[in-house]
Every structure is written in structure tokens, then in C-alpha cells.
């Protein structure tokens, strides 16, 4: 899933993620240098403390990095492998395997110096050829990977020395460093043929045992190249299909950290002795979308009827207890600063006008729809609230809840006529436009294509004129409000709760990218 979470963020003081990253525009020429007891018994997991850290996650469905998308899947990748560059809590690009880089004056050539003394878990030294092979795989259109469009802008990648790699672009892309930090882009050993099962990374933890659907046991990589990491000897990833069971395990001290949870569960844990509740503001959102290429959704009047029948203010209060930031049917949220069109007004909630539009579209007797949603976060609650609101406009909704792994893993979310998708927070808004809303986007789940919008997507991807980009982003938001088939009622906060016997936890806007290697006993 793209939680799209591939896909999954907030409550207390939000972190400062609102400023435009320094890597845009003038920074192109900069060189960056920076030297439940039964379940647990079945799983064979001991209840203890010390240097073992236990994390509750949903079961991963796909662990080939090219296809992984859920928080659990990305958390595994982040622990076992390394990215070329990473994004910190302030939305800034920071080194990982690449210790320094330089961008040519024309913005087309990026040269990276790799860290010395890095080895894969099988003992093979990291070479520039591994980076070349990894990104050639991710961009190969014949492999039909979800990343092929993202990296289509790359003209060539070459190893210019044992620890130096050069990317040459077809056209300028001011967001290219962020693209290199994409969730899928962990570096694999050249020639890897079993990426979903080999787990041969350079990362802070080595996989010792993996019981599909139950747990993954990892040990500290004693030769990890980043000083002071990892901070624990053992990492246990324990997989729960039920979020309430995961919270019960945390309360019983059978796990030490839970990432992602519905708002009511998070609130119930605040003030619990021995636990620390953490929240962070993000651009993550729940997307309600109607397929625009067939059925009722092919009529823009039906799309508009759903929008008019949706009371977003009520949704924010009922579903997120007022903790989320209101949305305006666009993935560009307030945390993106001036990119967000805060003066754009949505049409007021008007179920009677929605009913009139449905009559004009040929549904005088009402419209019946199936609304599909994954079972995680606040999405099932959102689905029920929407069904209640839409009923006032003559829209009958049958809510169908799926396990998250099924909803995303089988690409059901791309096929259903009406669905709710959780999209994780990304450091720059261009990601959503390129992979979710462009006509040929790999995750265009609404199957929507608007030529004017598409031209703006291409423009914002390549222009170095920041003022023009801001104007174009605002225009795209207007188009989505007027004729887009999507509803984004809020940008939700992300939550995490950790045992107070550990320090070093920084919750990331995309929880799966939180650095588990930085956590250590208090």
C-alpha cells in the first residue's frame, strides 16, 4: 500500500515541518558534508527488559523493498538496510550511506561519496556498483516496479570510483534528493535475486529469524558504520492483526512501542504510568475517492454530490476528536507552508443540493454504493460517519472493512469504485501529484485524468522558479476542489506510545521511518 501509507501522525506540540526545505532552488549548487500473553507464548517471545526492544506492528505483506509500502514493511527495511540519503524530523535531507554529495551548476548531475568501511550482513563490502544496480532496478520500466515512474527522469547512473556514484538527469528536478530518500530506495547488494527473503542489508540490525505473520527477530549489527547505533542488542518486531491487542500488550509490558493507532486508543494511553505518549503533526491524510473512469463516478455531478454531502468539520470532531488539521480535498496540506492555499474555500455542506445533483445525474431514487476501507487507524470510523452523512442526500452506503494487508497487498484499493486510503506523510507535496493524481500515475486510484492538472504537475516537477511553483500548486488545489473525484477531510496526527524505560525515540511523520536504531535503554 502506499501508506500509500504506503502509504502513515499528532496532538501535543507539533514538530516544525512547515518550512520549505533548504535543498530547493539555490541549494542545488551546495555540497553537503556531515562527517497479549497467549499470542506471545505462541510466538516464542519472552517477556523481559534489558537490551531487547520490542515493537508492535501490523503483519507485513511484502518485504521486497521495491513493493513494500506499509509502516510495518518500511520499518523492517529501515532496520535492515540503509538509504542513500535520509530525511530528518525537520524535513531536511541528511546523509546515510552517502556521506557527502555535490550538485552541478545546471542541476543535472548529482555526485555522491559513499561512507567507508560499510559492509552487507554477509560480509561483502559496499561498493558504488551496488547503488548503481539498486537504482537501475528501481527505474527499469520492463520490471514494472512502482518506482519506475519516479526515477524515469534519470538518464544514467555510473560508478565513477569504488565509493563514488554519479546520477545524470534528463531534466532538472529540484526534489531529486527527496526522491532518492523514497521509502523503497534502500540499497541492495548488486545482483540480489531474492530481495523479499534474503534480508542482506547494510543496516543496523541483522535478521535472525522471521516467522511470517507472527514476528521477526533481529540482532545488532556489530559492524554498523554509524557511531552509537544500534542502541539495543536485540530487536523484536511482533506482528498484531488487531490494534487493540497490540495496545493491551503494551499496557502489559509485553511490547515496548506501538506505532500508529486510532485516536481513541491513543487518548486512553495518555497519562498511563510507565508509558510515554508521543505525537507529531504530519501531512498524512485519509483519502476518500470515487473512480472517475466508470460507473456513477464517471459523472462529475455524482462526484460533486459526494463532496456537498460531506460535513468535514463534523468529521474532524467526531473521527479525530478535533486533533487533525481540516483538509480541503487536496494532498497539499498546511504543513507545506506557502504551498498550501489557505484562502481557498470549499462549497458549504449542502445535502439538499447534493440530492438535486444526483437527480440530474439520473439517480432520483437515490444511489447505492459500497465503501471499502482498511481496518486500521480511524478509517473504519470515518467510513461509518460518511455513510451517515451521505444518507441525508439519498446515498445508501454499505461499508466493507478489509484487513489492511489485504486491502493494499492485493491492490484491492486500486480496483474498487469507492474506497478510503491512508496516505503517509511525505516531505514534499510533489510526490502525491506524481504518483497519485497525474494521468499516468502508478497509484492513480481514482483513475482520474485532467489535462490542465497534468500540465501543472509536469511544470511544478521541473521549474526552478519557486514563486511560479507556489502559484501552480494553488491552481491545482482549486481544480481539485472544483472537479476532482477525491475528498480529503483532514490531515491526521501520528501517534506512538513507548515504555519509559527507553530513550532516543523520535517519531517520524511516516512512522515506519522512525529510527529504531537510535533507541536505547534509559
KOLLUMLUM-931422 format. One record per residue (C-alpha): residue in three letters; y, z, x. Coordinates in steps of 0.1 Angstrom, whole numbers. Last residue first. Example, Ala and Ser with C-alpha at 12.3 -4.5 7.8 and 13.67 -1.06 7.14 Angstrom:
KOLLUMLUM-931422
> residuo  yy  zz  xx
> SER  -11  71  137
> ALA  -45  78  123
//
This chain:
KOLLUMLUM-931422
> residuo  yy  zz  xx
> UNK  46  299  173
> UNK  17  275  177
> UNK  27  239  185
> UNK  38  208  165
> UNK  53  179  186
> UNK  20  159  185
> UNK  22  159  147
> UNK  53  137  149
> UNK  63  128  113
> UNK  56  90  108
> UNK  33  96  79
> UNK  61  114  61
> UNK  84  84  59
> UNK  117  102  58
> UNK  104  123  87
> UNK  96  160  85
> UNK  103  177  118
> UNK  77  203  127
> UNK  81  219  161
> UNK  69  254  153
> UNK  36  268  139
> UNK  26  302  125
> UNK  50  297  96
> UNK  24  275  78
> UNK  39  242  67
> UNK  52  227  35
> UNK  65  191  33
> UNK  87  174  8
> UNK  104  140  6
> UNK  134  135  -16
> UNK  134  108  -42
> UNK  157  78  -46
> UNK  161  74  -83
> UNK  158  51  -114
> UNK  147  19  -96
> UNK  141  -6  -123
> UNK  130  -42  -113
> UNK  130  -76  -131
> UNK  164  -86  -116
> UNK  189  -103  -138
> UNK  222  -84  -140
> UNK  214  -53  -120
> UNK  195  -72  -93
> UNK  224  -97  -90
> UNK  249  -70  -86
> UNK  228  -53  -58
> UNK  226  -87  -40
> UNK  264  -90  -42
> UNK  268  -56  -25
> UNK  244  -65  3
> UNK  264  -97  8
> UNK  297  -78  11
> UNK  282  -54  36
> UNK  267  -83  56
> UNK  301  -100  57
> UNK  317  -69  71
> UNK  290  -66  97
> UNK  294  -101  110
> UNK  263  -105  133
> UNK  246  -126  106
> UNK  208  -131  108
> UNK  190  -110  82
> UNK  220  -107  60
> UNK  222  -145  56
> UNK  185  -150  48
> UNK  186  -124  21
> UNK  218  -139  7
> UNK  200  -173  3
> UNK  172  -156  -15
> UNK  195  -140  -40
> UNK  210  -173  -49
> UNK  176  -190  -51
> UNK  161  -162  -74
> UNK  124  -158  -72
> UNK  104  -130  -88
> UNK  67  -123  -84
> UNK  74  -87  -93
> UNK  50  -76  -66
> UNK  69  -95  -39
> UNK  48  -79  -12
> UNK  44  -108  12
> UNK  79  -121  4
> UNK  80  -158  -5
> UNK  109  -155  -30
> UNK  126  -127  -12
> UNK  123  -94  -30
> UNK  97  -71  -15
> UNK  90  -80  22
> UNK  124  -94  33
> UNK  147  -76  9
> UNK  129  -43  14
> UNK  130  -45  52
> UNK  167  -55  52
> UNK  176  -20  39
> UNK  174  -3  74
> UNK  156  29  85
> UNK  129  26  59
> UNK  119  51  32
> UNK  86  47  15
> UNK  81  26  -16
> UNK  61  42  -45
> UNK  51  15  -69
> UNK  51  17  -107
> UNK  35  -12  -126
> UNK  38  -38  -153
> UNK  20  -72  -152
> UNK  -7  -60  -128
> UNK  -15  -82  -98
> UNK  4  -68  -68
> UNK  -3  -32  -76
> UNK  -40  -40  -79
> UNK  -40  -49  -42
> UNK  -74  -33  -38
> UNK  -61  -6  -14
> UNK  -29  0  -33
> UNK  -40  11  -67
> UNK  -75  20  -55
> UNK  -63  44  -27
> UNK  -37  58  -50
> UNK  -63  68  -76
> UNK  -53  50  -108
> UNK  -33  61  -139
> UNK  -31  39  -169
> UNK  -2  45  -193
> UNK  -4  25  -226
> UNK  31  17  -236
> UNK  45  7  -270
> UNK  80  -8  -269
> UNK  99  -6  -301
> UNK  132  5  -285
> UNK  126  42  -291
> UNK  91  38  -277
> UNK  108  28  -244
> UNK  119  64  -238
> UNK  85  80  -244
> UNK  66  54  -223
> UNK  92  59  -196
> UNK  87  97  -196
> UNK  49  92  -194
> UNK  52  68  -165
> UNK  76  90  -146
> UNK  52  119  -149
> UNK  24  98  -135
> UNK  48  87  -106
> UNK  60  122  -96
> UNK  39  121  -64
> UNK  4  106  -65
> UNK  -18  92  -93
> UNK  -9  56  -88
> UNK  7  38  -118
> UNK  -2  11  -143
> UNK  19  5  -174
> UNK  0  -15  -201
> UNK  24  -32  -226
> UNK  28  -35  -263
> UNK  60  -51  -277
> UNK  76  -46  -311
> UNK  74  -63  -345
> UNK  105  -85  -337
> UNK  89  -95  -304
> UNK  101  -132  -303
> UNK  126  -130  -274
> UNK  155  -125  -299
> UNK  136  -96  -314
> UNK  131  -81  -279
> UNK  169  -84  -273
> UNK  177  -66  -305
> UNK  153  -37  -297
> UNK  170  -33  -263
> UNK  204  -33  -281
> UNK  191  -4  -301
> UNK  176  14  -271
> UNK  211  15  -254
> UNK  213  34  -221
> UNK  246  22  -206
> UNK  247  -10  -185
> UNK  247  -1  -148
> UNK  280  3  -129
> UNK  285  -8  -93
> UNK  311  14  -76
> UNK  285  30  -52
> UNK  276  -4  -38
> UNK  254  9  -10
> UNK  258  -9  23
> UNK  287  14  31
> UNK  264  43  36
> UNK  227  34  37
> UNK  218  69  24
> UNK  233  59  -9
> UNK  204  35  -17
> UNK  197  -2  -12
> UNK  164  -6  -30
> UNK  182  -18  -61
> UNK  179  -8  -98
> UNK  209  15  -96
> UNK  192  48  -85
> UNK  203  84  -90
> UNK  197  107  -60
> UNK  167  130  -65
> UNK  168  168  -69
> UNK  177  169  -106
> UNK  144  183  -116
> UNK  127  152  -102
> UNK  110  139  -134
> UNK  130  156  -162
> UNK  165  156  -145
> UNK  163  122  -127
> UNK  146  106  -157
> UNK  173  119  -181
> UNK  200  102  -159
> UNK  180  70  -158
> UNK  177  65  -195
> UNK  156  33  -197
> UNK  157  13  -229
> UNK  185  -9  -215
> UNK  165  -17  -185
> UNK  134  -25  -205
> UNK  154  -48  -228
> UNK  169  -66  -198
> UNK  135  -76  -185
> UNK  125  -87  -220
> UNK  156  -108  -223
> UNK  148  -123  -189
> UNK  117  -139  -204
> UNK  90  -143  -178
> UNK  83  -106  -181
> UNK  67  -111  -215
> UNK  38  -131  -200
> UNK  41  -148  -166
> UNK  62  -152  -135
> UNK  86  -123  -138
> UNK  61  -95  -134
> UNK  77  -63  -146
> UNK  86  -37  -120
> UNK  92  1  -119
> UNK  99  11  -84
> UNK  97  47  -72
> UNK  120  53  -43
> UNK  122  63  -7
> UNK  158  61  7
> UNK  155  96  21
> UNK  168  131  19
> UNK  147  157  37
> UNK  127  187  25
> UNK  109  216  42
> UNK  91  246  27
> UNK  80  272  52
> UNK  49  292  43
> UNK  38  327  53
> UNK  52  344  22
> UNK  59  319  -6
> UNK  96  315  -10
> UNK  93  278  -21
> UNK  58  270  -29
> UNK  62  265  -67
> UNK  92  242  -61
> UNK  70  219  -40
> UNK  43  218  -67
> UNK  69  210  -94
> UNK  84  182  -72
> UNK  51  163  -68
> UNK  37  165  -32
> UNK  41  147  1
> UNK  28  162  34
> UNK  8  194  33
> UNK  5  215  65
> UNK  -16  244  78
> UNK  -49  240  59
> UNK  -73  266  49
> UNK  -45  291  47
> UNK  -54  300  10
> UNK  -20  288  -1
> UNK  -25  256  19
> UNK  -60  250  3
> UNK  -45  255  -31
> UNK  -18  229  -23
> UNK  -45  204  -12
> UNK  -65  212  -44
> UNK  -33  205  -65
> UNK  -29  172  -47
> UNK  -64  160  -57
> UNK  -81  133  -36
> UNK  -80  156  -6
> UNK  -86  145  30
> UNK  -85  169  59
> UNK  -69  157  92
> UNK  -79  182  118
> UNK  -60  182  151
> UNK  -73  201  181
> UNK  -58  214  213
> UNK  -23  218  199
> UNK  12  209  213
> UNK  5  173  221
> UNK  27  168  239
> UNK  47  187  264
> UNK  55  158  286
> UNK  49  123  271
> UNK  23  104  291
> UNK  -8  117  274
> UNK  -35  124  300
> UNK  -50  155  283
> UNK  -53  136  250
> UNK  -57  165  225
> UNK  -87  164  203
> UNK  -92  147  169
> UNK  -114  155  139
> UNK  -110  132  108
> UNK  -119  145  74
> UNK  -136  137  40
> UNK  -131  102  27
> UNK  -149  87  56
> UNK  -162  113  80
> UNK  -144  105  113
> UNK  -154  123  145
> UNK  -138  128  180
> UNK  -107  107  175
> UNK  -84  111  205
> UNK  -49  126  201
> UNK  -15  120  219
> UNK  -16  82  216
> UNK  -29  55  240
> UNK  -52  40  214
> UNK  -89  33  210
> UNK  -95  41  174
> UNK  -126  18  173
> UNK  -131  17  135
> UNK  -104  -4  118
> UNK  -94  -22  151
> UNK  -129  -36  157
> UNK  -121  -67  177
> UNK  -97  -54  202
> UNK  -90  -83  227
> UNK  -60  -67  244
> UNK  -58  -29  237
> UNK  -38  -21  207
> UNK  -1  -12  204
> UNK  11  3  171
> UNK  31  -22  150
> UNK  19  -15  115
> UNK  45  11  106
> UNK  73  -12  118
> UNK  90  0  151
> UNK  93  -36  163
> UNK  111  -45  131
> UNK  136  -17  139
> UNK  143  -33  173
> UNK  148  -66  155
> UNK  174  -55  131
> UNK  203  -75  145
> UNK  181  -107  142
> UNK  195  -137  161
> UNK  174  -169  158
> UNK  142  -183  172
> UNK  136  -150  192
> UNK  123  -145  227
> UNK  103  -113  234
> UNK  98  -103  270
> UNK  73  -78  284
> UNK  74  -58  316
> UNK  47  -34  328
> UNK  24  -57  348
> UNK  52  -82  351
> UNK  68  -110  329
> UNK  42  -106  302
> UNK  52  -131  275
> UNK  61  -132  239
> UNK  74  -164  222
> UNK  95  -178  194
> UNK  96  -146  173
> UNK  113  -150  139
> UNK  78  -151  122
> UNK  75  -114  130
> UNK  81  -100  96
> UNK  64  -130  79
> UNK  32  -124  98
> UNK  32  -87  92
> UNK  11  -86  60
> UNK  -17  -104  80
> UNK  -27  -139  71
> UNK  -47  -144  103
> UNK  -36  -180  104
> UNK  0  -169  104
> UNK  -3  -151  137
> UNK  26  -126  138
> UNK  6  -94  140
> UNK  -19  -109  164
> UNK  7  -122  188
> UNK  23  -87  185
> UNK  -8  -69  197
> UNK  -17  -95  224
> UNK  17  -94  240
> UNK  18  -56  240
> UNK  -17  -55  256
> UNK  -6  -81  281
> UNK  21  -58  293
> UNK  -6  -35  306
> UNK  -19  -1  295
> UNK  -45  13  319
> UNK  -82  13  306
> UNK  -95  49  304
> UNK  -113  46  271
> UNK  -85  65  255
> UNK  -60  39  265
> UNK  -40  46  296
> UNK  -3  52  304
> UNK  7  59  340
> UNK  40  40  339
> UNK  61  36  308
> UNK  68  0  298
> UNK  100  -19  306
> UNK  111  -41  277
> UNK  130  -74  277
> UNK  146  -87  245
> UNK  159  -122  244
> UNK  178  -139  215
> UNK  209  -117  212
> UNK  231  -142  230
> UNK  242  -116  255
> UNK  206  -107  263
> UNK  191  -75  251
> UNK  177  -49  276
> UNK  150  -23  272
> UNK  139  11  285
> UNK  110  35  283
> UNK  89  11  261
> UNK  58  31  252
> UNK  80  54  231
> UNK  117  50  235
> UNK  142  58  207
> UNK  158  37  179
> UNK  182  58  158
> UNK  177  68  122
> UNK  188  104  128
> UNK  153  117  125
> UNK  141  94  152
> UNK  129  58  151
> UNK  102  46  175
> UNK  98  19  202
> UNK  66  2  215
> UNK  46  23  191
> UNK  18  46  202
> UNK  -17  51  190
> UNK  -40  79  178
> UNK  -15  103  162
> UNK  9  78  148
> UNK  -20  56  136
> UNK  -36  86  117
> UNK  -3  95  101
> UNK  2  59  91
> UNK  -31  59  72
> UNK  -23  92  55
> UNK  12  80  46
> UNK  -2  48  30
> UNK  3  14  47
> UNK  -25  3  69
> UNK  -32  -34  70
> UNK  -23  -44  105
> UNK  -32  -10  118
> UNK  -68  -14  108
> UNK  -72  20  92
> UNK  -75  10  55
> UNK  -84  34  27
> UNK  -71  67  39
> UNK  -80  98  19
> UNK  -49  118  8
> UNK  -37  142  34
> UNK  -40  179  42
> UNK  -32  187  79
> UNK  -50  212  100
> UNK  -37  224  134
> UNK  -62  239  159
> UNK  -46  258  188
> UNK  -53  292  174
> UNK  -60  296  136
> UNK  -92  296  117
> UNK  -111  283  86
> UNK  -139  262  100
> UNK  -143  227  87
> UNK  -178  214  80
> UNK  -166  190  52
> UNK  -189  207  27
> UNK  -175  241  37
> UNK  -140  227  33
> UNK  -148  214  -1
> UNK  -162  246  -11
> UNK  -133  266  2
> UNK  -104  245  -13
> UNK  137  90  313
> UNK  156  75  283
> UNK  173  43  291
> UNK  188  18  266
> UNK  205  -13  279
> UNK  232  -24  256
> UNK  240  -60  249
> UNK  229  -60  213
> UNK  247  -27  207
> UNK  278  -47  197
> UNK  263  -57  164
> UNK  237  -32  152
> UNK  219  -8  175
> UNK  243  20  166
> UNK  225  25  133
> UNK  248  26  102
> UNK  253  62  92
> UNK  236  78  62
> UNK  206  94  77
> UNK  222  128  82
> UNK  194  152  71
> UNK  196  166  36
> UNK  204  203  31
> UNK  177  217  7
> UNK  160  193  -18
> UNK  144  163  -3
> UNK  115  130  10
> UNK  66  76  10
> UNK  46  23  12
> UNK  33  16  23
> UNK  45  36  7
> UNK  46  3  4
> UNK  42  35  7
> UNK  35  -5  12
> UNK  0  0  0
//
